[in-house]
Amino acid sequence: MNTSNKFAWTWKIKEDQLEEYVQLHLNPWPEIMEEHRKAGIKNYSIFQNGNQFFYCFECDDVDSAFDYIAKSDDCNKWNAITSKMVEGSFDFNEAEPIRPMKEVFYLE
């Protein structure tokens, strides 16, 4: 099977934080968008089903991208806010902040 340069994961957002989480993502900070671009992340989408969110993006070097984000002051400020909203953690300074799903199908 061919593989892609797509990465995805899913999280649940705490019910009492749901509205604020959605609002932050409807109006993301411009510097967060720029830092993700500089990290090499593109075609990034987030989908919502109740309090379950599905995240998908493309990246040529995900390890390098996550390392860049971990060192970004702007991203660390954003993550300090949003990480309190998720069930789990996505601190990019942890060994496994995000557990990408295994890709089992890819159609070019």
BAMARMAR-660827 format. One line per field, with one value per residue: x, y, z of N, C-alpha, C in turn; residue in three letters. Coordinates in steps of 0.2 Angstrom, whole numbers, plus 5000, padded with zeros to 4 digits. Example, Ala and Ser with C-alpha at 12.3 -4.5 7.8 and 13.67 -1.06 7.14 Angstrom:
<pts>
n_px = [5066:5064] $
n_py = [4972:4989] $
n_pz = [5039:5035] $
ca_px = [5062:5068] $
ca_py = [4978:4995] $
ca_pz = [5039:5036] $
c_px = [5066:5064] $
c_py = [4984:5000] $
c_pz = [5039:5039] $
r = [ala:ser] $
</pts>
This chain:
<pts>
n_px = [5004:5002:5008:5004:5008:5000:4993:4984:4973:4963:4953:4944:4934:4932:4916:4912:4920:4918:4912:4920:4932:4928:4926:4939:4945:4938:4942:4957:4973:4982:4996:4998:4993:5003:5015:5012:5012:5026:5032:5029:5017:5002:4987:4978:4965:4951:4938:4922:4912:4900:4907:4918:4933:4941:4957:4967:4981:4993:5011:5028:5038:5035:5041:5050:5042:5034:5044:5047:5036:5035:5045:5040:5036:5023:5015:5016:5010:4996:4994:4994:4982:4973:4976:4971:4958:4956:4953:4965:4982:4992:5004:5018:5031:5031:5035:5026:5015:5004:4995:4996:4985:4985:4987:4977:4972:4974:4971:4977] $
n_py = [4994:5011:5025:5041:5058:5062:5066:5061:5063:5060:5068:5071:5085:5093:5094:5106:5115:5116:5126:5137:5132:5129:5142:5148:5141:5145:5157:5158:5164:5174:5173:5160:5153:5156:5151:5137:5136:5139:5128:5118:5113:5109:5111:5108:5102:5103:5093:5092:5082:5083:5083:5077:5078:5078:5078:5083:5084:5088:5085:5085:5082:5077:5075:5085:5096:5095:5097:5111:5117:5115:5123:5135:5151:5157:5146:5139:5147:5147:5133:5132:5137:5129:5116:5113:5111:5099:5081:5073:5076:5088:5093:5098:5096:5084:5066:5059:5068:5068:5055:5049:5042:5026:5025:5017:5016:5024:5034:5040] $
n_pz = [5000:4996:5005:5013:5016:5026:5042:5056:5070:5085:5097:5113:5118:5134:5140:5146:5141:5128:5120:5120:5115:5102:5098:5099:5088:5077:5076:5075:5082:5072:5072:5076:5065:5056:5062:5061:5047:5045:5051:5042:5041:5032:5023:5034:5044:5055:5061:5068:5079:5090:5105:5101:5091:5076:5069:5055:5044:5032:5030:5027:5035:5049:5062:5063:5061:5073:5082:5079:5083:5096:5101:5099:5105:5103:5100:5111:5121:5115:5116:5130:5134:5126:5129:5142:5139:5133:5134:5140:5134:5124:5125:5117:5121:5128:5127:5119:5113:5104:5097:5082:5071:5063:5046:5035:5023:5007:4994:4979] $
ca_px = [5000:5006:5006:5004:5011:4994:4993:4977:4972:4956:4952:4937:4935:4928:4909:4911:4925:4917:4910:4926:4937:4926:4927:4946:4947:4934:4945:4963:4977:4986:5003:4997:4993:5010:5019:5011:5015:5033:5033:5028:5010:4998:4980:4976:4957:4948:4931:4918:4906:4899:4914:4924:4936:4946:4962:4970:4985:4999:5017:5033:5043:5031:5045:5053:5036:5032:5049:5047:5030:5037:5049:5037:5032:5016:5011:5016:5004:4990:4993:4993:4975:4968:4977:4966:4951:4955:4954:4972:4987:4995:5011:5023:5037:5031:5038:5021:5010:4999:4996:4993:4981:4988:4984:4976:4970:4976:4969:4980] $
ca_py = [5000:5018:5029:5048:5063:5065:5063:5062:5060:5062:5070:5074:5091:5093:5097:5113:5119:5115:5132:5141:5128:5130:5149:5149:5138:5149:5164:5157:5169:5174:5170:5152:5150:5157:5146:5131:5136:5139:5121:5114:5109:5112:5107:5106:5103:5100:5091:5091:5078:5084:5085:5073:5082:5074:5083:5080:5089:5086:5087:5081:5080:5078:5076:5092:5101:5095:5100:5118:5120:5114:5128:5142:5154:5158:5140:5137:5151:5144:5126:5132:5138:5124:5109:5112:5110:5092:5075:5071:5081:5088:5096:5095:5094:5077:5061:5057:5072:5066:5048:5049:5036:5022:5026:5010:5017:5030:5034:5046] $
ca_pz = [5000:4996:5011:5011:5021:5030:5049:5059:5077:5088:5105:5115:5122:5140:5139:5149:5137:5121:5116:5120:5111:5095:5096:5097:5082:5072:5076:5077:5081:5065:5073:5077:5058:5053:5065:5058:5040:5045:5053:5037:5041:5027:5022:5041:5045:5061:5061:5075:5080:5097:5109:5098:5086:5071:5066:5049:5041:5028:5032:5024:5040:5055:5068:5063:5062:5080:5086:5078:5087:5103:5103:5097:5111:5102:5100:5118:5124:5113:5119:5137:5135:5124:5132:5148:5136:5130:5138:5138:5133:5118:5126:5112:5125:5130:5122:5114:5114:5100:5095:5076:5069:5058:5040:5033:5016:5004:4986:4976] $
c_px = [5004:5004:5007:5008:5005:4995:4986:4977:4965:4957:4945:4939:4930:4922:4909:4916:4923:4916:4916:4931:4935:4927:4934:4948:4943:4938:4953:4968:4981:4993:5003:4997:5000:5015:5018:5013:5023:5036:5033:5022:5006:4992:4978:4968:4956:4940:4928:4912:4904:4905:4920:4926:4941:4950:4966:4974:4990:5005:5023:5038:5039:5035:5048:5048:5034:5037:5049:5041:5031:5041:5046:5034:5025:5012:5011:5010:4997:4989:4992:4986:4971:4970:4973:4959:4950:4956:4960:4977:4990:5001:5016:5030:5037:5033:5033:5015:5004:5000:4993:4990:4985:4984:4983:4973:4972:4975:4972:4975] $
c_py = [5006:5021:5037:5052:5066:5062:5065:5060:5063:5064:5072:5080:5091:5097:5105:5118:5120:5122:5136:5138:5129:5137:5151:5146:5141:5155:5163:5163:5169:5171:5163:5149:5151:5152:5139:5130:5135:5132:5116:5110:5113:5108:5104:5107:5100:5099:5090:5087:5078:5086:5081:5077:5077:5079:5079:5085:5085:5089:5083:5078:5081:5079:5083:5097:5101:5098:5108:5121:5120:5120:5135:5145:5155:5152:5137:5141:5148:5137:5127:5133:5132:5117:5108:5110:5102:5087:5072:5077:5082:5093:5094:5094:5087:5072:5059:5062:5071:5059:5048:5042:5033:5023:5018:5010:5024:5030:5041:5049] $
c_pz = [5000:5002:5009:5016:5025:5037:5052:5066:5079:5095:5106:5119:5128:5138:5141:5145:5130:5117:5115:5115:5103:5093:5095:5090:5076:5071:5078:5077:5075:5066:5074:5069:5055:5056:5062:5051:5040:5047:5048:5036:5036:5026:5029:5042:5052:5060:5067:5074:5088:5100:5106:5092:5082:5068:5060:5046:5037:5030:5029:5029:5047:5062:5069:5064:5070:5084:5085:5083:5094:5106:5102:5103:5109:5102:5107:5122:5122:5116:5127:5139:5132:5127:5138:5145:5134:5135:5136:5137:5126:5119:5121:5115:5128:5125:5117:5115:5110:5097:5088:5075:5064:5052:5037:5025:5013:4996:4984:4971] $
r = [met:asn:thr:ser:asn:lys:phe:ala:trp:thr:trp:lys:ile:lys:glu:asp:gln:leu:glu:glu:tyr:val:gln:leu:his:leu:asn:pro:trp:pro:glu:ile:met:glu:glu:his:arg:lys:ala:gly:ile:lys:asn:tyr:ser:ile:phe:gln:asn:gly:asn:gln:phe:phe:tyr:cys:phe:glu:cys:asp:asp:val:asp:ser:ala:phe:asp:tyr:ile:ala:lys:ser:asp:asp:cys:asn:lys:trp:asn:ala:ile:thr:ser:lys:met:val:glu:gly:ser:phe:asp:phe:asn:glu:ala:glu:pro:ile:arg:pro:met:lys:glu:val:phe:tyr:leu:glu] $
</pts>
